[in-house]
Each structure stands twice: as structure tokens, then as C-alpha cells.
Amino acid sequence: MLAFLRGKLKGYSPAALLYTQVEPLVFWVVNGLPSFPGFLLRHLVCKLLFRRLAGFIWIQPRVELVNAHRISCGSNVAINTGSYLNALGGIVLGDYVLIGSNVTISSGQHPIDGEGPEIFQRPAVPLEIVIETGVWIGAGAVIMPGVRLGRGSVIGANAVVTRSTEPFSVNVGVPARKLRSRTGFTNDTGGSAH
Ligand SMILES: CC(C)(COP(=O)(O)OP(=O)(O)OC[C@H]1O[C@@H](n2cnc3c(N)ncnc32)[C@H](O)[C@@H]1OP(=O)(O)O)[C@@H](O)C(=O)NCCC(=O)NCCS
């Protein structure tokens, strides 16, 4: 266990090490709070910890954010309950991004080639994920490291997104494939929200 811990902690400065311990504690305190006080407190914590937060972020209870200092976020972003975002390699969120419940967005990957050492022992490689303005991610989707979700693209429920998506495309399945485009409809200039 000690050897494992030593390996994990290698390369961390004391300040970085302290951050890895404080961040989960802070989120633990605010994560379960319901209703508006909960939204407000989570927003304030994100304002403090994110690399950049341009406007309000609506985070439902029981969302897990790891390496929050590597998240850069626009305004009017919502994350639904049970979702897990790990910004090891950086996560960039545009404006008006909607993330459904139980979505996984993890920007790191363990190298797998070769028989040794065990994957468990190999440090994760950081790979940035970019989610552009207007993207909607359906419930249960998994967004793989290094992927860019193009402006206004939609990810269907339970999709596993292994490749970047085209702007205004609808993508479903495992692995996710383009189902259709969102463009060419009569309400392109602004459909009614009612
Ligand atoms: C991706 C989505 C927006 C597509 O909507 P749509 O364009 O109206 O698609 P349709 O319902 O007309 O379905 C078109 C085809 O795609 C398939 N499809 C739709 N959603 C799918 C999904 N998530 N995974 C796999 N296939 C899907 C349908 O079965 C259908 O296939 P068929 O032509 O062989 O019958 C929608 O299905 C979806 O997954 N929404 C997410 C809902 C959600 O997670 N809500 C909570 C989070 S806020």
C-alpha cells in the first residue's frame, strides 16, 4: 500500500497535494444540499475553484467534480444529478451546455499497450475534452478523453462518444454515430420555448 501511495504522490508539490485533499472535502460539504441554497453554494465553490467560470452554473445534488481547477466554463451550464466529471486533462465547457444525469466525462486515459507494468500502475495520460456552446448530452452518456463535441451537437442517452462530433449533429449509440443533423428546420432562427 505504501509503495502504491508513493507512486501516486510522485511529482506533487505540497500545495498540489493539499489541493487534492481539500477539493473533495469542499464538494462533500455542498454536494447534497437541495434547492436554491445548494445551487448557489455549488456555484460559488466552482467560481472559486474553476480555472474560469464566466456565468452561472447549475449543478444538481450528487454531481462529482474532480480536478475542478482544470475546468473552464462559459455561462448558463447545467449538470444533472449523478454525473462525474474528471478534468485531469482539462475540460472546456462553452455556454448553454446541458449535461444530463449519470453522464461520465473523464479526460484521462491509462496507456494499455504491452503486458507490463499492470495498467493499475501506469499513470493516466491527460487528454483534454472540449464541449462547445449549445451541446446537450443525454442521460448516461460517456464522453471519452480527447473528444470535442461540436457546437450545438446532441448526444443521445447512453451513447459512448469515442470521436469528435460535427456541429449541430445528433449522435447515438455505442460507439456513437451521427444519426442526423439538427439544421434545415423551420425553427432554426429561434423556436419558441413554450
Ligand atoms: C438522441 C435523441 C435526442 C434523438 O431524438 P430524435 O432525433 O427525435 O430520434 P428518434 O426518436 O426519431 O429516433 C431515431 C432513431 O434513433 C434511435 N435512437 C434514438 N435515441 C437513441 C439513443 N439514445 N440510443 C440509440 N438509438 C437511439 C431510435 O431508436 C430510432 O431508430 P430507428 O430509426 O431504427 O427506429 C433522443 O433519442 C435522446 O436520446 N435524448 C436524450 C434524452 C435524455 O437523456 N433525457 C434526460 C437528460 S436531460
The ligand as an SDF file (V2000), in Angstrom:
LIG
                    3D

 48 50  0  0  0  0  0  0  0  0999 V2000
  -30.7920   11.5000  -29.2920 C   0  0  0  0  0  0  0  0  0  0  0  0
  -32.2650   11.9200  -29.2340 C   0  0  0  0  0  0  0  0  0  0  0  0
  -32.3440   13.4110  -28.9190 C   0  0  0  0  0  0  0  0  0  0  0  0
  -32.7760   11.6180  -30.6380 C   0  0  0  0  0  0  0  0  0  0  0  0
  -34.0470   12.1080  -30.8000 O   0  0  0  0  0  0  0  0  0  0  0  0
  -34.7350   12.0310  -32.2580 P   0  0  0  0  0  0  0  0  0  0  0  0
  -33.8910   12.6890  -33.2900 O   0  0  0  0  0  0  0  0  0  0  0  0
  -36.1050   12.5740  -32.0620 O   0  0  0  0  0  0  0  0  0  0  0  0
  -34.7000   10.4920  -32.5990 O   0  0  0  0  0  0  0  0  0  0  0  0
  -35.9260    9.4720  -32.8430 P   0  0  0  0  0  0  0  0  0  0  0  0
  -36.6470    9.2550  -31.5600 O   0  0  0  0  0  0  0  0  0  0  0  0
  -36.7090    9.9520  -34.0390 O   0  0  0  0  0  0  0  0  0  0  0  0
  -35.1300    8.1420  -33.2110 O   0  0  0  0  0  0  0  0  0  0  0  0
  -34.4390    7.9810  -34.4450 C   0  0  0  0  0  0  0  0  0  0  0  0
  -33.6920    6.6590  -34.4120 C   0  0  0  0  0  0  0  0  0  0  0  0
  -32.6330    6.7460  -33.4650 O   0  0  0  0  0  0  0  0  0  0  0  0
  -32.7460    5.7410  -32.4490 C   0  0  0  0  0  0  0  0  0  0  0  0
  -32.3720    6.3850  -31.1780 N   0  0  0  0  0  0  0  0  0  0  0  0
  -32.8930    7.4740  -30.6050 C   0  0  0  0  0  0  0  0  0  0  0  0
  -32.2590    7.7540  -29.4500 N   0  0  0  0  0  0  0  0  0  0  0  0
  -31.3320    6.7990  -29.2920 C   0  0  0  0  0  0  0  0  0  0  0  0
  -30.3750    6.5480  -28.2920 C   0  0  0  0  0  0  0  0  0  0  0  0
  -30.2520    7.3580  -27.2350 N   0  0  0  0  0  0  0  0  0  0  0  0
  -29.5600    5.4930  -28.4550 N   0  0  0  0  0  0  0  0  0  0  0  0
  -29.6600    4.6760  -29.5210 C   0  0  0  0  0  0  0  0  0  0  0  0
  -30.5690    4.8550  -30.5230 N   0  0  0  0  0  0  0  0  0  0  0  0
  -31.3920    5.9170  -30.3970 C   0  0  0  0  0  0  0  0  0  0  0  0
  -34.2400    5.3770  -32.4650 C   0  0  0  0  0  0  0  0  0  0  0  0
  -34.4470    4.0870  -31.9690 O   0  0  0  0  0  0  0  0  0  0  0  0
  -34.5460    5.4880  -33.9300 C   0  0  0  0  0  0  0  0  0  0  0  0
  -34.0520    4.3480  -34.5840 O   0  0  0  0  0  0  0  0  0  0  0  0
  -34.8840    3.6780  -35.8210 P   0  0  0  0  0  0  0  0  0  0  0  0
  -34.9300    4.7440  -36.8800 O   0  0  0  0  0  0  0  0  0  0  0  0
  -34.0580    2.4870  -36.1760 O   0  0  0  0  0  0  0  0  0  0  0  0
  -36.2370    3.3650  -35.2600 O   0  0  0  0  0  0  0  0  0  0  0  0
  -33.0680   11.1920  -28.1240 C   0  0  0  0  0  0  0  0  0  0  0  0
  -33.4730    9.9090  -28.5280 O   0  0  0  0  0  0  0  0  0  0  0  0
  -32.2780   11.0590  -26.8050 C   0  0  0  0  0  0  0  0  0  0  0  0
  -31.5180   10.0970  -26.5690 O   0  0  0  0  0  0  0  0  0  0  0  0
  -32.4860   12.0480  -25.9120 N   0  0  0  0  0  0  0  0  0  0  0  0
  -31.8880   12.0980  -24.6210 C   0  0  0  0  0  0  0  0  0  0  0  0
  -32.9710   12.0730  -23.5410 C   0  0  0  0  0  0  0  0  0  0  0  0
  -32.3950   12.1980  -22.1680 C   0  0  0  0  0  0  0  0  0  0  0  0
  -31.3680   11.6260  -21.8660 O   0  0  0  0  0  0  0  0  0  0  0  0
  -33.0710   12.9880  -21.3330 N   0  0  0  0  0  0  0  0  0  0  0  0
  -32.6390   13.2380  -19.9810 C   0  0  0  0  0  0  0  0  0  0  0  0
  -31.4230   14.0680  -19.9030 C   0  0  0  0  0  0  0  0  0  0  0  0
  -31.6810   15.8000  -19.7350 S   0  0  0  0  0  0  0  0  0  0  0  0
  1  2  1  0
  2  3  1  0
  2  4  1  0
  2 36  1  0
  4  5  1  0
  5  6  1  0
  6  7  2  0
  6  8  1  0
  6  9  1  0
  9 10  1  0
 10 11  2  0
 10 12  1  0
 10 13  1  0
 13 14  1  0
 14 15  1  0
 15 16  1  0
 15 30  1  0
 16 17  1  0
 17 18  1  0
 17 28  1  0
 18 19  1  0
 18 27  1  0
 19 20  2  0
 20 21  1  0
 21 22  1  0
 21 27  2  0
 22 23  1  0
 22 24  2  0
 24 25  1  0
 25 26  2  0
 26 27  1  0
 28 29  1  0
 28 30  1  0
 30 31  1  0
 31 32  1  0
 32 33  2  0
 32 34  1  0
 32 35  1  0
 36 37  1  0
 36 38  1  0
 38 39  2  0
 38 40  1  0
 40 41  1  0
 41 42  1  0
 42 43  1  0
 43 44  2  0
 43 45  1  0
 45 46  1  0
 46 47  1  0
 47 48  1  0
M  END
$$$$
